[in-house]
Amino acid sequence: MLFNAEEQGLVGSKYYARAAAAAGDRIAGVFQMDMIAGRQQGSTPIVEIHAGSLVSGPVVSASDALGERIARTVPVIDSEAKVQQLTGLDDPAAGRSDHASFHERGWPAVAVSEDLFSTPDGDPGTGTRQYHTPGDTLLDQDHDTEFAASVARSVITAALTFAGL
């Protein structure tokens, strides 16, 4: 599914998660992809897996387990790709992307992206240099459709195995 208005306060995903909780839906896990096509030319393909949550409790370990599943899948799908797992409160995407709306309801969730954030050692991300600018389009020189397809295949494969398929 697609959500709208993330930058305006996770509007779409919060609406969906609230409605799902009110309906008594049981959500086993959320595999979110956001900003998966940016890769600076000549850089190593790096997939960031964000499981960090501002919500404590069982959702933390369950989200980490989803992240581990994707981390094991990425190199099987793309042997050149590296994985950067971000967990806990140090995850720069904790509370900031659509997966957070599901954490708030106690459902495990991860966000998978290109290499957007600096490493703990301070190395800059190698995703698009146009992040949140007018140049962040399909015409961005850092847009890499093969990398996006690899990330999508990895996440879909992890989700299907999670579902037992």
Salt bridges, closest charged atoms under 4 A:
GLU7 OE2 - HIS132 NE2 2.88
GLU48 OE1 - HIS50 NE2 2.85
ASP91 OD1 - HIS50 ND1 2.65
GLU104 OE2 - LYS14 NZ 2.96
ASP142 OD1 - ARG129 NH2 2.59
ASP144 OD2 - ARG39 NH1 3.49
